[in-house]
């Protein structure tokens, strides 16, 4: 009840406490947009929310476009999920499968979509990327928000009960161990490629081809 009543302050406080990184600020702005839209009785469109977050962050600090890699990767992954994921889901229909298969399929497609969204920027900034990164991402991505929340919750509940905080910490520790195990295993089976000195022109061509593929009528059912 307390969180619901003070959700705007809670979101802002959580972002500041977590370090106010670009991905968190973007998610917070989109979440606030959703809440404000609901309060005004307006429909929520994730594309509009993403655009609002982008504009607000760039207006506040234009340099973020050029000097914050986290900002670029965060929005690139989001754009991949917004546009590529529906295309892949339409192309590879999981509706006739059981719920578990659909869940695994959706998580995998979301991970692939995000990976495709950030692929050229990973090459541009780091000159290499792991082509199999979508596999561990699909496994650990649902766990990371839960770990973040547990860490935040432990900090709050610790003021009330050290024992309760300890028990929750055990759960968080177990989840963190699973995440680290997945990362270590994936590091052994990674398939990295290295491409040096790619230009922004290459990135523009890459996204142009993605857009042409997504809106190609042959693939739209």
C-alpha positions as CSV (number, residue, x, y, z in Angstrom):
1,X,0.0,0.0,0.0
2,X,2.8,2.4,0.9
3,X,4.6,1.8,-2.4
4,X,1.4,2.2,-4.4
5,X,0.5,5.4,-2.6
6,X,4.0,6.8,-3.1
7,X,5.0,5.1,-6.4
8,X,6.4,8.2,-8.0
9,X,8.7,8.9,-5.1
10,X,9.5,5.2,-4.8
11,X,10.6,5.0,-8.5
12,X,12.8,8.1,-8.2
13,X,14.3,7.0,-4.9
14,X,15.0,3.5,-6.3
15,X,16.8,4.9,-9.4
16,X,18.9,7.3,-7.3
17,X,19.8,4.5,-4.8
18,X,20.8,2.2,-7.7
19,X,23.2,4.7,-9.2
20,X,20.9,6.4,-11.8
21,X,22.5,4.6,-14.7
22,X,21.1,5.3,-18.2
23,X,19.2,2.1,-18.4
24,X,17.5,2.8,-15.0
25,X,16.7,6.4,-15.8
26,X,15.2,5.2,-19.2
27,X,13.1,2.5,-17.5
28,X,12.0,5.0,-14.8
29,X,10.8,7.6,-17.3
30,X,8.9,4.9,-19.2
31,X,7.4,3.7,-16.0
32,X,6.4,7.1,-14.9
33,X,4.9,7.7,-18.4
34,X,2.8,4.6,-17.9
35,X,1.6,5.7,-14.5
36,X,0.8,9.2,-15.6
37,X,-1.1,7.9,-18.7
38,X,-3.2,5.6,-16.5
39,X,-4.0,8.5,-14.2
40,X,-5.1,10.6,-17.2
41,X,-7.0,7.7,-18.8
42,X,-4.7,7.5,-21.8
43,X,-3.5,4.4,-23.6
44,X,0.1,3.5,-23.2
45,X,2.3,3.0,-26.2
46,X,5.8,1.7,-25.5
47,X,7.2,3.4,-28.6
48,X,6.0,6.8,-27.5
49,X,7.3,6.2,-23.9
50,X,10.7,5.2,-25.3
51,X,10.8,8.3,-27.5
52,X,9.8,10.5,-24.5
53,X,12.6,9.0,-22.4
54,X,15.1,9.5,-25.2
55,X,14.1,13.1,-25.8
56,X,14.1,14.0,-22.1
57,X,17.5,12.4,-21.4
58,X,19.1,14.0,-24.5
59,X,17.6,17.4,-23.7
60,X,18.9,17.1,-20.1
61,X,22.4,16.1,-21.3
62,X,23.1,16.1,-25.1
63,X,26.6,14.6,-24.5
64,X,25.0,11.4,-23.4
65,X,24.6,10.5,-27.1
66,X,28.4,10.5,-27.6
67,X,29.9,9.6,-24.3
68,X,27.6,7.2,-22.5
69,X,27.9,3.7,-24.0
70,X,25.3,2.4,-21.5
71,X,22.7,4.9,-22.9
72,X,23.4,3.8,-26.5
73,X,23.2,0.1,-25.7
74,X,20.2,0.5,-23.5
75,X,18.1,2.2,-26.1
76,X,19.4,0.0,-28.9
77,X,18.4,-3.1,-27.0
78,X,15.0,-1.6,-26.3
79,X,14.5,-0.7,-29.9
80,X,15.4,-4.3,-30.8
81,X,12.7,-5.6,-28.4
82,X,10.1,-3.1,-29.6
83,X,10.5,-3.7,-33.3
84,X,12.4,-7.0,-33.9
85,X,10.7,-9.1,-31.3
86,X,7.1,-8.8,-32.7
87,X,8.6,-9.6,-36.2
88,X,10.3,-12.7,-35.0
89,X,7.3,-13.8,-32.9
90,X,5.1,-13.4,-35.9
91,X,7.6,-15.3,-38.0
92,X,8.1,-18.1,-35.5
93,X,4.6,-18.7,-34.1
94,X,4.6,-20.5,-30.7
95,X,0.9,-20.3,-30.1
96,X,0.3,-24.0,-30.8
97,X,2.9,-25.1,-28.1
98,X,2.4,-25.6,-24.4
99,X,2.9,-22.7,-21.9
100,X,6.4,-23.7,-20.9
101,X,7.6,-23.9,-24.6
102,X,5.9,-20.5,-25.3
103,X,7.7,-19.0,-22.3
104,X,11.1,-20.3,-23.3
105,X,10.4,-19.3,-26.9
106,X,9.4,-15.7,-25.9
107,X,12.4,-15.3,-23.6
108,X,14.7,-16.5,-26.4
109,X,13.2,-14.3,-29.0
110,X,13.4,-11.2,-26.7
111,X,17.0,-12.0,-26.0
112,X,17.8,-12.4,-29.7
113,X,15.9,-9.2,-30.5
114,X,17.9,-7.2,-27.9
115,X,21.2,-8.8,-29.2
116,X,20.4,-7.8,-32.8
117,X,19.6,-4.3,-31.6
118,X,22.9,-3.8,-29.9
119,X,25.1,-5.9,-32.3
120,X,26.6,-3.1,-34.4
121,X,27.3,-0.9,-31.4
122,X,29.1,-3.7,-29.6
123,X,31.3,-4.1,-32.7
124,X,31.7,-0.3,-32.9
125,X,32.8,0.2,-29.3
126,X,34.5,-3.1,-28.4
127,X,35.4,-4.5,-31.8
128,X,34.1,-7.9,-30.8
129,X,30.9,-9.7,-29.7
130,X,29.7,-13.1,-28.7
131,X,27.2,-14.6,-31.2
132,X,25.8,-16.9,-28.5
133,X,25.3,-14.3,-25.9
134,X,21.5,-14.4,-26.4
135,X,21.4,-17.9,-24.7
136,X,22.7,-16.8,-21.3
137,X,20.8,-13.5,-21.6
138,X,17.5,-15.4,-22.1
139,X,18.2,-17.3,-18.9
140,X,19.4,-14.6,-16.6
141,X,17.5,-11.5,-17.9
142,X,14.3,-12.4,-15.9
143,X,16.4,-13.0,-12.8
144,X,18.3,-9.7,-12.8
145,X,15.3,-7.4,-11.9
146,X,14.4,-9.7,-9.1
147,X,18.0,-9.6,-7.7
148,X,17.9,-5.8,-8.0
149,X,14.7,-5.6,-6.1
150,X,15.8,-8.1,-3.4
151,X,19.0,-6.0,-2.9
152,X,16.9,-2.9,-2.5
153,X,14.4,-4.7,-0.2
154,X,17.1,-6.1,2.0
155,X,18.5,-2.6,2.6
156,X,15.0,-1.4,3.7
157,X,14.0,-4.5,5.7
158,X,17.4,-4.5,7.5
159,X,16.3,-1.5,9.5
160,X,13.3,-3.5,10.8
161,X,14.6,-7.0,11.2
162,X,18.1,-8.3,10.7
163,X,16.9,-11.9,10.7
164,X,14.4,-11.2,7.9
165,X,17.1,-9.4,5.9
166,X,19.4,-12.4,6.4
167,X,16.8,-14.9,5.1
168,X,16.0,-12.7,2.1
169,X,19.8,-12.4,1.5
170,X,20.1,-16.2,1.4
171,X,17.5,-16.2,-1.4
172,X,19.3,-13.4,-3.2
173,X,22.6,-15.2,-2.8
174,X,21.3,-18.4,-4.3
175,X,19.9,-16.5,-7.3
176,X,23.2,-14.7,-7.7
177,X,25.1,-18.0,-7.7
178,X,22.8,-19.3,-10.4
179,X,23.5,-16.2,-12.5
180,X,27.2,-16.5,-12.0
181,X,27.2,-20.2,-12.9
182,X,25.3,-19.4,-16.1
183,X,27.8,-16.7,-17.0
184,X,30.8,-18.9,-16.3
185,X,29.4,-21.8,-18.3
186,X,28.5,-19.5,-21.2
187,X,32.0,-18.0,-21.1
188,X,33.4,-21.5,-21.9
189,X,31.2,-22.0,-24.9
190,X,31.2,-18.5,-26.3
191,X,31.7,-17.9,-30.0
192,X,33.3,-14.5,-30.4
193,X,33.8,-12.6,-33.6
194,X,36.1,-9.6,-34.0
195,X,35.6,-6.8,-36.5
196,X,37.8,-3.8,-36.3
197,X,37.3,-0.2,-37.4
198,X,33.7,-0.3,-38.5
199,X,32.1,3.1,-39.3
200,X,28.8,4.7,-38.5
201,X,28.0,4.2,-42.1
202,X,28.1,0.4,-41.5
203,X,25.7,0.9,-38.5
204,X,23.3,2.9,-40.7
205,X,23.3,0.2,-43.4
206,X,22.8,-2.5,-40.7
207,X,19.7,-0.8,-39.3
208,X,18.4,0.0,-42.7
209,X,18.5,-3.7,-43.7
210,X,16.8,-4.6,-40.4
211,X,14.0,-2.1,-41.1
212,X,13.6,-3.4,-44.7
213,X,13.3,-6.9,-43.4
214,X,10.8,-6.1,-40.7
215,X,8.5,-4.3,-43.1
216,X,8.9,-6.6,-46.0
217,X,5.4,-7.8,-46.9
218,X,6.7,-11.3,-47.6
219,X,7.3,-11.8,-43.9
220,X,4.1,-10.0,-42.6
221,X,1.3,-12.4,-42.1
